[in-house]
């Protein structure tokens, strides 16, 4: 887990950066979340694909949780950065993410995979997400979990 500056004041929020534009996205310190995701990306273990990914999730309390991808020779055991960050969040007793940054290499921005999208949807259906490239190889792009996974499977489907 790493810590970044807490949510900014209204005067600091939204200074021309690509914002997700959903719900609480206006109060997010995207620059700090980006830096946390980039730092996590540097710690990725990706000896097989060479594709390092970092993620940073800020929760309602202001705490920031980071994760990186950890590959395994048995490919199916690999864990993605986004799920790694969610595991850190849950292990710390938090359950209420409000924004996510995912950092990959450019020039094409990477997006959370299907497993990560479904895992994120367990905790927030309309999570603002910012996709960035290390080294600024591509302009940041804002999106949301509800855009990436519009019909997420959820607990309601399991109701008896």
N, CA, C and O of each residue as an XYZ file, in Angstrom:
640
protein
N       0.851     -1.169      0.000
C       0.000      0.000      0.000
C       0.887      1.219      0.000
O       1.910      1.239      0.684
N       0.521      2.223     -0.744
C       1.224      3.498     -0.695
C       0.205      4.580     -0.409
O      -1.001      4.388     -0.566
N       0.707      5.690      0.002
C      -0.178      6.817      0.264
C       0.170      7.951     -0.676
O       1.340      8.192     -0.974
N      -0.839      8.634     -1.132
C      -0.666      9.797     -1.976
C      -1.472     10.914     -1.340
O      -2.271     10.658     -0.439
N      -1.280     12.149     -1.790
C      -2.079     13.231     -1.232
C      -3.566     12.920     -1.309
O      -4.030     12.282     -2.254
N      -4.300     13.372     -0.314
C      -5.734     13.118     -0.244
C      -6.472     13.910     -1.312
O      -5.860     14.665     -2.068
N      -7.764     13.741     -1.370
C      -8.571     14.434     -2.369
C      -8.306     15.931     -2.296
O      -8.229     16.493     -1.203
N      -8.165     16.587     -3.454
C      -7.817     17.993     -3.478
C      -8.994     18.895     -3.130
O     -10.148     18.467     -3.101
N      -8.664     20.148     -2.870
C      -9.706     21.148     -2.652
C     -10.381     21.421     -3.983
O      -9.868     21.034     -5.033
N     -11.520     22.082     -3.946
C     -12.231     22.408     -5.178
C     -11.360     23.217     -6.125
O     -11.455     23.053     -7.341
N     -10.509     24.089     -5.587
C      -9.655     24.919     -6.424
C      -8.619     24.083     -7.170
O      -8.210     24.450     -8.271
N      -8.187     22.962     -6.585
C      -7.179     22.124     -7.213
C      -7.771     21.151     -8.212
O      -7.071     20.711     -9.124
N      -9.016     20.810     -8.070
C      -9.617     19.753     -8.885
C      -9.795     20.193    -10.333
O     -10.142     21.339    -10.616
N      -9.550     19.258    -11.235
C      -9.870     19.450    -12.648
C      -9.146     20.579    -13.325
O      -9.794     21.491    -13.838
N      -7.829     20.561    -13.351
C      -7.086     21.624    -14.008
C      -6.685     21.210    -15.412
O      -5.501     21.197    -15.748
N      -7.688     20.867    -16.242
C      -7.466     20.576    -17.639
C      -7.027     19.150    -17.937
O      -6.831     18.812    -19.104
N      -6.867     18.309    -16.934
C      -6.455     16.935    -17.172
C      -7.653     16.129    -17.649
O      -8.803     16.521    -17.448
N      -7.368     15.004    -18.280
C      -8.446     14.120    -18.733
C      -9.135     13.529    -17.519
O      -8.539     12.725    -16.803
N     -10.342     13.902    -17.283
C     -11.106     13.426    -16.145
C     -12.100     12.377    -16.617
O     -12.562     12.408    -17.757
N     -12.420     11.453    -15.730
C     -13.379     10.417    -16.097
C     -14.766     11.002    -16.288
O     -15.551     10.479    -17.078
N     -15.079     12.071    -15.583
C     -16.343     12.744    -15.785
C     -17.538     12.045    -15.189
O     -18.658     12.255    -15.655
N     -17.346     11.221    -14.177
C     -18.448     10.496    -13.569
C     -18.458     10.748    -12.073
O     -17.404     10.721    -11.437
N     -19.602     10.989    -11.512
C     -19.788     11.049    -10.072
C     -18.740     11.846     -9.336
O     -18.629     13.059     -9.512
N     -17.965     11.157     -8.505
C     -17.007     11.812     -7.642
C     -15.685     12.111     -8.333
O     -14.737     12.524     -7.665
N     -15.586     11.921     -9.625
C     -14.323     12.112    -10.337
C     -13.799     13.535    -10.184
O     -12.587     13.750    -10.229
N     -14.681     14.503    -10.007
C     -14.256     15.888     -9.914
C     -13.388     16.142     -8.685
O     -12.565     17.057     -8.715
N     -13.533     15.384     -7.621
C     -12.769     15.608     -6.409
C     -11.519     14.752     -6.294
O     -10.898     14.721     -5.232
N     -11.142     14.073     -7.333
C     -10.008     13.156     -7.292
C      -8.725     13.882     -7.683
O      -8.710     14.658     -8.639
N      -7.661     13.629     -6.948
C      -6.337     14.147     -7.300
C      -5.718     13.163     -8.285
O      -4.943     12.286     -7.905
N      -6.073     13.324     -9.553
C      -5.633     12.385    -10.582
C      -4.119     12.372    -10.726
O      -3.543     11.315    -10.984
N      -3.456     13.516    -10.567
C      -1.995     13.556    -10.699
C      -1.336     12.666     -9.645
O      -0.395     11.936     -9.956
N      -1.814     12.718     -8.413
C      -1.260     11.878     -7.346
C      -1.575     10.405     -7.596
O      -0.728      9.543     -7.363
N      -2.782     10.113     -8.067
C      -3.159      8.733     -8.354
C      -2.329      8.190     -9.524
O      -1.913      7.032     -9.513
N      -2.095      9.033    -10.526
C      -1.248      8.642    -11.657
C       0.160      8.287    -11.176
O       0.714      7.263    -11.575
N       0.735      9.129    -10.323
C       2.090      8.885     -9.824
C       2.156      7.589     -9.028
O       3.132      6.846     -9.133
N       1.135      7.313     -8.238
C       1.100      6.070     -7.456
C       1.035      4.855     -8.389
O       1.695      3.845     -8.142
N       0.240      4.952     -9.459
C       0.136      3.844    -10.417
C       1.441      3.648    -11.176
O       1.858      2.514    -11.413
N       2.084      4.736    -11.554
C       3.365      4.638    -12.256
C       4.431      4.021    -11.364
O       5.239      3.216    -11.827
N       4.441      4.393    -10.082
C       5.415      3.825     -9.137
C       5.168      2.324     -8.960
O       6.116      1.541     -8.910
N       3.903      1.925     -8.867
C       3.573      0.506     -8.737
C       4.000     -0.248     -9.992
O       4.486     -1.375     -9.904
N       3.823      0.364    -11.151
C       4.207     -0.266    -12.417
C       5.693     -0.600    -12.424
O       6.097     -1.625    -12.972
N       6.497      0.248    -11.826
C       7.944      0.019    -11.769
C       8.288     -1.233    -10.960
O       9.372     -1.791    -11.125
N       7.393     -1.673    -10.103
C       7.634     -2.851     -9.271
C       7.013     -4.127     -9.850
O       7.080     -5.185     -9.225
N       6.416     -4.033    -11.029
C       5.779     -5.199    -11.654
C       6.797     -6.313    -11.894
O       7.984     -6.069    -12.112
N       6.290     -7.532    -11.845
C       7.100     -8.712    -12.151
C       6.515     -9.312    -13.419
O       5.523    -10.041    -13.375
N       7.139     -8.997    -14.551
C       6.604     -9.421    -15.848
C       7.708    -10.013    -16.725
O       7.956     -9.506    -17.818
N       8.381    -11.082    -16.264
C       9.498    -11.637    -17.034
C       9.070    -12.365    -18.311
O       9.908    -12.592    -19.184
N       7.813    -12.731    -18.444
C       7.360    -13.502    -19.601
C       6.792    -12.607    -20.696
O       7.138    -12.771    -21.866
N       5.939    -11.677    -20.338
C       5.338    -10.798    -21.344
C       6.120     -9.505    -21.525
O       6.091     -8.907    -22.601
N       6.818     -9.071    -20.480
C       7.492     -7.777    -20.528
C       6.514     -6.612    -20.439
O       6.899     -5.459    -20.631
N       5.255     -6.910    -20.151
C       4.196     -5.883    -20.112
C       3.905     -5.522    -18.660
O       3.088     -6.165    -18.000
N       4.577     -4.494    -18.174
C       4.420     -4.054    -16.787
C       3.197     -3.153    -16.652
O       2.978     -2.256    -17.466
N       2.401     -3.406    -15.607
C       1.187     -2.632    -15.344
C       1.167     -2.240    -13.878
O       1.534     -3.028    -13.006
N       0.735     -1.018    -13.618
C       0.540     -0.549    -12.252
C      -0.863     -0.002    -12.104
O      -1.432      0.528    -13.058
N      -1.421     -0.127    -10.921
C      -2.765      0.397    -10.647
C      -2.766      1.079     -9.298
O      -2.049      0.677     -8.381
N      -3.577      2.117     -9.184
C      -3.755      2.810     -7.917
C      -5.230      3.114     -7.736
O      -5.879      3.687     -8.611
N      -5.746      2.716     -6.576
C      -7.158      2.913     -6.237
C      -7.227      3.828     -5.030
O      -6.560      3.583     -4.025
N      -8.024      4.878     -5.119
C      -8.285      5.716     -3.950
C      -9.671      5.353     -3.435
O     -10.608      5.169     -4.212
N      -9.787      5.251     -2.113
C     -11.056      4.895     -1.483
C     -11.658      6.127     -0.821
O     -11.005      7.163     -0.696
N     -12.910      6.000     -0.402
C     -13.634      7.137      0.159
C     -12.891      7.801      1.324
O     -12.979      9.018      1.490
N     -12.173      7.035      2.121
C     -11.438      7.602      3.262
C     -10.218      8.406      2.829
O      -9.627      9.122      3.637
N      -9.838      8.292      1.550
C      -8.676      9.010      1.041
C      -7.430      8.150      0.928
O      -6.433      8.574      0.345
N      -7.478      6.954      1.476
C      -6.321      6.058      1.378
C      -6.156      5.584     -0.059
O      -7.129      5.432     -0.799
N      -4.907      5.356     -0.433
C      -4.582      4.895     -1.769
C      -3.933      3.525     -1.675
O      -3.029      3.310     -0.867
N      -4.397      2.599     -2.504
C      -3.859      1.245     -2.544
C      -3.335      0.985     -3.947
O      -3.994      1.296     -4.940
N      -2.137      0.408     -4.013
C      -1.525      0.154     -5.307
C      -1.342     -1.334     -5.538
O      -1.337     -2.141     -4.609
N      -1.193     -1.664     -6.799
C      -0.915     -3.040     -7.182
C      -0.164     -3.058     -8.492
O      -0.210     -2.101     -9.266
N       0.527     -4.157     -8.734
C       1.223     -4.354    -10.003
C       0.963     -5.777    -10.472
O       0.578     -6.645     -9.689
N       1.177     -5.997    -11.748
C       0.995     -7.358    -12.237
C       2.163     -8.228    -11.793
O       3.313     -7.790    -11.755
N       1.836     -9.470    -11.458
C       2.824    -10.460    -11.036
C       2.594    -11.701    -11.882
O       1.621    -12.430    -11.693
N       3.517    -11.930    -12.829
C       3.377    -13.068    -13.719
C       3.928    -14.338    -13.073
O       4.678    -14.298    -12.098
N       3.524    -15.461    -13.655
C       3.941    -16.759    -13.160
C       4.186    -17.659    -14.374
O       3.516    -17.529    -15.398
N       5.151    -18.571    -14.249
C       5.426    -19.493    -15.352
C       4.193    -20.325    -15.703
O       4.038    -20.748    -16.848
N       3.330    -20.558    -14.737
C       2.034    -21.171    -14.988
C       1.083    -20.002    -15.243
O       0.479    -19.475    -14.309
N       0.952    -19.601    -16.496
C       0.314    -18.338    -16.871
C      -1.008    -18.047    -16.176
O      -1.291    -16.893    -15.853
N      -1.806    -19.048    -15.944
C      -3.111    -18.841    -15.316
C      -3.015    -18.334    -13.884
O      -4.005    -17.847    -13.338
N      -1.852    -18.440    -13.273
C      -1.662    -17.965    -11.895
C      -1.239    -16.508    -11.828
O      -1.075    -15.963    -10.737
N      -1.063    -15.875    -12.971
C      -0.701    -14.461    -13.016
C      -1.820    -13.619    -12.415
O      -3.000    -13.909    -12.614
N      -1.443    -12.568    -11.673
C      -2.451    -11.639    -11.144
C      -2.203    -10.266    -11.764
O      -1.066     -9.810    -11.882
N      -3.271     -9.643    -12.143
C      -3.205     -8.321    -12.764
C      -3.044     -7.232    -11.709
O      -3.334     -7.440    -10.531
N      -2.582     -6.080    -12.149
C      -2.358     -4.948    -11.250
C      -3.647     -4.487    -10.566
O      -3.640     -4.175     -9.375
N      -4.740     -4.445    -11.307
C      -5.994     -3.946    -10.742
C      -6.496     -4.864     -9.628
O      -6.921     -4.391     -8.574
N      -6.448     -6.164     -9.860
C      -6.893     -7.104     -8.823
C      -5.926     -7.097     -7.645
O      -6.345     -7.259     -6.499
N      -4.647     -6.913     -7.914
C      -3.655     -6.807     -6.849
C      -3.978     -5.620     -5.935
O      -3.888     -5.734     -4.712
N      -4.352     -4.486     -6.525
C      -4.715     -3.299     -5.738
C      -6.003     -3.540     -4.945
O      -6.105     -3.124     -3.791
N      -6.980     -4.206     -5.553
C      -8.230     -4.521     -4.850
C      -7.948     -5.419     -3.649
O      -8.524     -5.221     -2.579
N      -7.075     -6.397     -3.816
C      -6.724     -7.292     -2.702
C      -6.106     -6.485     -1.564
O      -6.429     -6.714     -0.399
N      -5.231     -5.555     -1.885
C      -4.621     -4.702     -0.856
C      -5.697     -3.882     -0.132
O      -5.674     -3.749      1.092
N      -6.630     -3.341     -0.905
C      -7.716     -2.536     -0.351
C      -8.546     -3.354      0.645
O      -8.802     -2.906      1.762
N      -8.955     -4.533      0.239
C      -9.792     -5.386      1.084
C      -9.010     -5.841      2.323
O      -9.549     -5.855      3.430
N      -7.750     -6.210      2.134
C      -6.928     -6.656      3.263
C      -6.759     -5.570      4.318
O      -6.555     -5.863      5.496
N      -6.845     -4.310      3.885
C      -6.731     -3.182      4.815
C      -8.076     -2.804      5.430
O      -8.153     -1.858      6.214
N      -9.136     -3.534      5.082
C     -10.444     -3.276      5.672
C     -11.278     -2.242      4.939
O     -12.307     -1.801      5.451
N     -10.856     -1.856      3.768
C     -11.614     -0.874      2.982
C     -12.490     -1.598      1.975
O     -12.170     -2.710      1.554
N     -13.608     -0.965      1.582
C     -14.527     -1.587      0.636
C     -15.159     -0.581     -0.328
O     -16.075     -0.932     -1.072
N     -14.680      0.661     -0.322
C     -15.389      1.701     -1.051
C     -14.471      2.499     -1.983
O     -14.150      3.651     -1.689
N     -14.041      1.896     -3.118
C     -13.173      2.633     -4.038
C     -13.944      3.750     -4.737
O     -15.128      3.603     -5.038
N     -13.265      4.864     -4.991
C     -13.907      5.980     -5.684
C     -13.241      6.331     -7.007
O     -13.839      7.041     -7.816
N     -12.009      5.851     -7.257
C     -11.348      6.112     -8.540
C     -10.166      5.167     -8.703
O      -9.611      4.663     -7.727
N      -9.796      4.940     -9.956
C      -8.702      4.036    -10.305
C      -7.896      4.626    -11.441
O      -8.456      5.150    -12.404
N      -6.569      4.541    -11.330
C      -5.680      4.827    -12.462
C      -4.955      3.537    -12.812
O      -4.499      2.814    -11.926
N      -4.849      3.250    -14.108
C      -4.107      2.101    -14.608
C      -2.995      2.630    -15.502
O      -3.251      3.365    -16.456
N      -1.744      2.248    -15.185
C      -0.580      2.700    -15.949
C       0.025      1.529    -16.713
O       0.353      0.498    -16.124
N       0.171      1.690    -18.018
C       0.793      0.682    -18.872
C       1.849      1.391    -19.720
O       2.065      2.593    -19.572
N       2.502      0.642    -20.606
C       3.410      1.267    -21.550
C       2.598      1.716    -22.759
O       1.530      1.169    -23.034
N       3.093      2.690    -23.463
C       2.412      3.157    -24.654
C       2.930      2.418    -25.871
O       3.669      1.446    -25.714
N       2.582      2.829    -27.054
C       1.776      4.014    -27.297
C       0.269      3.760    -27.223
O      -0.515      4.705    -27.292
N      -0.146      2.496    -27.083
C      -1.571      2.190    -26.948
C      -1.883      2.022    -25.467
O      -1.197      1.273    -24.771
N      -2.910      2.708    -24.979
C      -3.296      2.592    -23.581
C      -3.909      1.229    -23.303
O      -4.713      0.729    -24.091
N      -3.528      0.629    -22.182
C      -4.113     -0.641    -21.768
C      -5.353     -0.398    -20.925
O      -5.454      0.615    -20.234
N      -6.273     -1.307    -20.983
C      -7.528     -1.218    -20.245
C      -7.653     -2.455    -19.362
O      -7.117     -3.507    -19.711
N      -8.344     -2.358    -18.231
C      -8.512     -3.542    -17.385
C      -9.118     -4.715    -18.163
O     -10.030     -4.538    -18.970
N      -8.593     -5.911    -17.902
C      -9.124     -7.115    -18.559
C     -10.507     -7.449    -17.989
O     -10.965     -6.811    -17.041
N     -11.145     -8.423    -18.557
C     -12.482     -8.810    -18.114
C     -12.534     -9.259    -16.663
O     -13.456     -8.893    -15.935
N     -11.546    -10.055    -16.232
C     -11.533    -10.501    -14.828
C     -11.389     -9.314    -13.885
O     -12.038     -9.259    -12.840
N     -10.537     -8.369    -14.259
C     -10.365     -7.183    -13.410
C     -11.629     -6.328    -13.381
O     -12.010     -5.811    -12.330
N     -12.270     -6.183    -14.519
C     -13.515     -5.409    -14.572
C     -14.566     -6.016    -13.646
O     -15.224     -5.299    -12.892
N     -14.720     -7.327    -13.704
C     -15.707     -7.989    -12.860
C     -15.336     -7.862    -11.385
O     -16.214     -7.652    -10.548
N     -14.063     -7.984    -11.057
C     -13.615     -7.842     -9.670
C     -13.870     -6.424     -9.171
O     -14.342     -6.240     -8.049
N     -13.568     -5.436     -9.980
C     -13.827     -4.041     -9.603
C     -15.323     -3.809     -9.395
O     -15.722     -3.089     -8.480
N     -16.150     -4.424    -10.249
C     -17.602     -4.242    -10.163
C     -18.184     -4.796     -8.868
O     -19.278     -4.400     -8.467
N     -17.482     -5.691     -8.219
C     -17.933     -6.209     -6.920
C     -18.002     -5.085     -5.883
O     -18.775     -5.159     -4.928
N     -17.187     -4.046     -6.081
C     -17.078     -2.971     -5.087
C     -17.590     -1.628     -5.584
O     -17.929     -0.772     -4.766
N     -17.659     -1.413     -6.878
C     -18.124     -0.123     -7.412
C     -18.567     -0.304     -8.849
O     -17.752     -0.624     -9.714
N     -19.839     -0.104     -9.113
C     -20.370     -0.317    -10.462
C     -20.011      0.800    -11.440
O     -19.893      0.548    -12.639
N     -19.834      2.031    -10.949
C     -19.567      3.159    -11.850
C     -18.284      3.868    -11.429
O     -18.285      5.082    -11.228
N     -17.210      3.131    -11.298
C     -15.921      3.644    -10.860
C     -15.261      4.467    -11.967
O     -15.089      3.967    -13.079
N     -14.889      5.721    -11.685
C     -14.129      6.485    -12.678
C     -12.744      5.858    -12.843
O     -12.089      5.514    -11.859
N     -12.308      5.715    -14.083
C     -11.025      5.089    -14.393
C     -10.242      5.988    -15.332
O     -10.779      6.538    -16.293
N      -8.966      6.124    -15.031
C      -8.066      6.907    -15.885
C      -6.977      5.966    -16.384
O      -6.318      5.290    -15.594
N      -6.795      5.930    -17.691
C      -5.789      5.092    -18.329
C      -4.628      5.985    -18.747
O      -4.826      6.993    -19.426
N      -3.402      5.609    -18.336
C      -2.231      6.418    -18.666
C      -1.111      5.527    -19.197
O      -1.091      4.320    -18.960
N      -0.186      6.146    -19.916
C       0.984      5.442    -20.442
C       2.236      5.987    -19.765
O       2.405      7.199    -19.633
N       3.098      5.090    -19.345
C       4.383      5.494    -18.769
C       5.163      6.280    -19.819
O       5.164      5.924    -20.997
N       5.812      7.331    -19.393
C       6.594      8.136    -20.329
C       5.764      9.066    -21.182
O       6.299      9.745    -22.058
N       4.464      9.109    -20.942
C       3.608     10.008    -21.712
C       3.514      9.642    -23.185
O       3.310     10.512    -24.031
N       3.662      8.348    -23.498
C       3.633      7.903    -24.889
C       2.259      8.032    -25.539
O       2.140      7.937    -26.760
N       1.229      8.246    -24.738
C      -0.127      8.416    -25.251
C      -0.854      9.372    -24.303
O      -0.574      9.377    -23.105
N      -1.767     10.167    -24.813
C      -2.514     11.046    -23.908
C      -3.406     10.229    -22.970
O      -3.963      9.213    -23.385
N      -3.550     10.661    -21.710
C      -4.427      9.958    -20.762
C      -5.862      9.933    -21.288
O      -6.286     10.814    -22.036
N      -6.593      8.901    -20.879
C      -8.000      8.795    -21.281
C      -8.837      8.447    -20.065
O      -8.507      7.528    -19.316
N      -9.906      9.173    -19.875
C     -10.840      8.896    -18.802
C     -11.986      8.043    -19.298
O     -12.472      8.221    -20.415
N     -12.417      7.108    -18.456
C     -13.565      6.265    -18.771
C     -14.213      5.878    -17.450
O     -13.918      6.491    -16.424
N     -15.066      4.903    -17.448
C     -15.669      4.428    -16.210
C     -15.896      2.931    -16.299
O     -15.946      2.360    -17.389
N     -16.030      2.311    -15.158
C     -16.279      0.875    -15.129
C     -17.611      0.537    -15.795
O     -17.722     -0.483    -16.476
N     -18.619      1.385    -15.602
C     -19.914      1.094    -16.219
C     -19.849      1.181    -17.747
O     -20.648      0.545    -18.434
N     -18.923      1.948    -18.275
C     -18.718      1.995    -19.721
C     -18.007      0.737    -20.194
O     -18.363      0.158    -21.220
N     -16.991      0.318    -19.431
C     -16.202     -0.856    -19.810
C     -16.937     -2.168    -19.563
O     -16.696     -3.156    -20.256
N     -17.836     -2.181    -18.575
C     -18.574     -3.399    -18.218
C     -20.019     -3.011    -17.902
O     -20.410     -2.954    -16.736
N     -20.808     -2.746    -18.941
C     -22.151     -2.198    -18.720
C     -23.127     -3.132    -18.013
O     -24.016     -2.655    -17.309
N     -22.993     -4.419    -18.173
C     -23.930     -5.358    -17.571
C     -23.190     -6.340    -16.652
O     -23.238     -7.555    -16.844
N     -22.512     -5.782    -15.660
C     -21.715     -6.611    -14.745
C     -22.592     -7.611    -14.013
O     -23.714     -7.296    -13.617
N     -22.070     -8.817    -13.836
C     -22.728     -9.818    -13.014
C     -22.586     -9.378    -11.561
O     -21.508     -8.948    -11.150
N     -23.652     -9.478    -10.782
C     -23.591     -9.026     -9.402
C     -24.384     -9.896     -8.451
O     -25.006    -10.881     -8.849
N     -24.351     -9.516     -7.202
C     -25.006    -10.277     -6.134
C     -26.505    -10.448     -6.397
O     -27.077    -11.467     -6.009
N     -27.139     -9.495     -7.033
C     -28.580     -9.591     -7.288
C     -28.920    -10.841     -8.109
O     -29.996    -11.418     -7.956
N     -27.997    -11.250     -8.973
C     -28.236    -12.435     -9.796
C     -28.228    -13.708     -8.955
O     -28.730    -14.744     -9.390
N     -27.670    -13.635     -7.774
C     -27.579    -14.806     -6.907
C     -28.703    -14.868     -5.878
O     -28.797    -15.818     -5.101
N     -29.552    -13.846     -5.884
C     -30.659    -13.798     -4.916
C     -31.578    -14.994     -5.101
O     -31.884    -15.397     -6.224
N     -32.010    -15.550     -3.983
C     -32.891    -16.734     -4.041
C     -34.292    -16.374     -3.700
O     -35.168    -17.240     -3.698
